[in-house]
Amino acid sequence: MKLWRPTVEIMRAPLPERVLACAPHPDDEVLGCGGTLALHAAQGDPVHVVIAFDGLLGLEPQWPRDTREREARKAADALGLRHYQFLNHPEGHVLTPAEFEAGVRQMAGLIEALTPDVIYAPWPGEAHLDHKTLARVMFRAAQFTRTKAEIWGYEVWTPLRADRVIEISSAWPKKLQALAEYASQLGSTNLTLQAEEHARSRSSLFNERTSRSEAFLRFPKVTT
């Protein structure tokens, strides 16, 4: 008897597209889709990264307040990215309805201005409050703008059931270098180990034990 297996789109490189990547905090963009973004950049694709929350709750008192932004810009250099934007919303609280709608309008404005072909955002099943919030905001912003861009959710701390897996072995050294730039976070979390566990978890799809990949879950299509 044949066992049923879910259909997963397996890709050696991302499609050549205009990219908007949205991350809750500095370092989430690297953990979730840093290899894919590096591959986009290497292809010459326009990539715009938006960091929604300030990340100050994850910063020890001895570090200056601008530490995580400075680290993110160094990580961007490692990945070959040029365009980072920091919204600096305070992290770690449930948004009021008014705050949520303001966030939707802000992200909708970015979508309309950048006209991306693809949007990367945290997948809605992430356990972290800020990650789930940003996923909800991005889906609502896509509905608001009626964008034709596909939204692909990435995993940071909570594994997803993938619709698409992109092989990132060639970009893996850049991803490790980018993670190493987040020195303020290395004392409390082993970012490299976390990235390695996710990157190897689907290597069997490529029939290569040494391959590394990033997994994505497609958001529901926006209806017009």
C-alpha positions, 0 to 999 in steps of 0.5 A: 500500500502506498503512503500518502505524502503531501505535495511539496514544491521543491526548488533549487532557486527562488523565482526571479521576482520583486521581493518584500520580506517582512520580519517581526524583529531583527534576526528573524529575517535571517533565520526564516528566509535569509538564504532565500533572500541571498539567492534573490539578491544574487539573481539581481532581484530587488529585495526590500526588507521591513523589520516591524518591531524594535526588538528592545525586549531581547536586548540586555541593558549593557547594549546601546538601544540602536544595537539591533538595527546596526546588527541588522545592517551588517547582516544585510551586507552579509546577505548581499541586501541593500534596502532595510527599513525599520518601523520600530513598533514596540514589541511584545503586546497585544495590539488594540484594534486601532493599532492593528488597523494602523499597522495594516494601513502602513503595510498596505502603503508599502505594498502599494509603493513597492509593488512586489511579486512575492511577499515573505512573512512569518507563517500564522502558526508561529507561537511568538505573539509578535510573529503571529501579529505580523502574519495577521497584519500582512494578510489583511494588508494584502486584502486591503490592497488586492495585491497579486503578490503571493505571500509565503510564510516562513518558520522561525521558532515553530515548524510549519508543514511546507508547501514549498522548499527552497534549497539554499546550500550555496547561500548557507555561508552567507546565512551563517555570517549574517547570523553571526552579526547578531552578537547581542542575541548569541548569549541567550539563543544559539541562532546557528543551531536553530538555523541548522536544525531547520535547514537540514530537516527537509534535506531528504527532499533533495536526496542529499544529506548535506543539503540545506533548505528553507521551508515556506507555507503559502498564505490563502490567496487574496480574493478580489 
